[in-house]
Amino acid sequence: MKDDFKEASRQLHDLIRAFGLEDGINVAQMLGHTDAQRDNLLPKNMSPSKKAFETLGFKFKECEDELMYSATLPKGWKYIIGTGYYGKILDDQGRSRVTTFYKALPYDRDANMSLKRSIKIEIISVTSDLTTITITKAGKTLKQVGTASSPAEVDRLIEKAKAFLNQNFPEWNDPTKYWD
């Protein structure tokens, strides 16, 4: 059944291109992305690693697709198709934990996905000459580091933020840590 649907989907993609329909490439992309979601396919190209995803409870099996694994998400997690080539995976608390990229056009395919870190150093331009450095954890402000008016001050505040994180959250660069 899946093979019949995939073949019909490919034929539809070919017709869309053949007749030059407006937004045909976008339709073909969305159909391919929808196929991958329905078939529980996730990219083999993963950052930081397949092992990091498995640590969180993802399960992967080989399938006939050279770019994708047949995948099982951790319990309660959901794959959401975004716009164009992008999507995301939400954890059981609705937090965006993974970004996905899937170029599903049959003649030009590519795919990858990346785990997001819970703790980040946010650099926000307040005005053209003021920049604020903030540390966030799961999207919420953890610490205001300071505001800078020159590139040298921004660099100093970033180093200050890294020092704070290294002392208080030594594994802050590991996307599997500090979510709970």
Summary of the structure (lengths in Angstrom):
residues: 180
radius of gyration: 20.4
end to end distance: 40.6
largest distance: 61.1
contacts: 477
relative contact order: 0.12
helix: 31%
strand: 37%
